Amino acid sequence: MLEFGVPPGLVRPAWELYVRVGLPGLGRLISPGWHEVGDFLGPSIRGLWRRYPLPRLLELWRDAGIDGVRYRRMSLGGGIVVWGRRRG
């Protein structure tokens, strides 16, 4: 799985600025549709991780029958890759 992430620590304020101002602003320069995407992404990413924090997400993968579940934060935490292998 490749998913957007909410970076921890000192990177978080820069990420918040980017998803609150940068993405919508850049989207506005491209087209109204991209502006809507920029407005949507930040709250959507935050909402996912509020509802399914990483430990819970990894638990769901295990409950679904996936062994050896691991993850790696990418791009200073702005992306997360999760992988494992199917049981059996």
C-alpha positions in Angstrom: 0.0 0.0 0.0 1.2 3.5 -0.8 -0.5 6.2 1.1 -0.1 9.9 1.9 1.1 10.4 5.5 1.0 13.1 8.2 4.7 13.7 9.1 5.7 13.6 12.7 7.9 16.0 14.6 9.5 19.1 13.2 8.4 18.5 9.7 4.7 18.7 10.6 4.3 22.5 10.6 5.8 22.7 7.1 3.5 19.9 5.9 0.5 21.7 7.4 1.4 24.9 5.6 1.9 23.0 2.3 -1.5 21.2 2.5 -3.4 24.2 3.8 -1.9 26.9 1.5 0.5 25.4 -1.0 -1.7 22.7 -2.6 -4.8 24.8 -2.9 -2.8 27.7 -4.2 -0.9 25.7 -6.8 -4.2 24.0 -7.8 -5.8 27.4 -8.3 -3.0 28.3 -10.8 -3.8 25.2 -12.8 -7.6 25.0 -12.9 -10.7 25.2 -10.7 -10.8 21.4 -10.6 -7.2 21.1 -9.3 -8.0 23.8 -6.7 -10.7 21.5 -5.4 -8.3 18.6 -5.2 -5.8 20.8 -3.3 -8.5 21.8 -0.8 -9.6 18.2 -0.4 -6.3 16.4 0.1 -5.1 17.9 3.5 -8.3 17.2 5.4 -8.7 13.8 3.7 -5.2 12.7 4.8 -5.6 14.0 8.3 -9.0 12.3 8.6 -7.6 8.9 7.4 -4.9 9.0 10.0 -7.2 10.2 12.8 -9.5 7.3 12.1 -6.8 4.7 11.4 -3.6 5.6 13.2 -0.7 3.6 12.0 -0.8 0.9 14.8 -4.5 0.3 14.0 -3.9 0.2 10.3 -1.1 -2.4 10.7 -3.5 -4.4 13.0 -6.1 -4.4 10.2 -3.7 -5.8 7.7 -2.8 -8.6 10.1 -6.5 -9.3 10.8 -7.0 -9.5 7.0 -4.6 -12.4 6.9 -1.3 -10.7 6.0 1.9 -11.8 7.8 5.1 -9.9 8.2 3.4 -6.5 8.0 6.0 -3.8 7.8 6.0 -0.1 6.9 8.4 2.6 5.9 7.9 6.4 6.1 9.0 8.1 2.9 9.4 11.8 1.9 10.0 13.0 5.5 6.8 11.2 6.6 4.6 12.6 3.8 4.2 9.1 2.4 3.9 5.7 3.9 4.5 2.3 2.3 3.0 -0.8 4.0 3.7 -4.3 2.8 3.4 -7.9 3.9 2.7 -11.3 2.5 -0.5 -13.3 2.3 -0.9 -16.2 4.8 -0.9 -19.7 3.5 
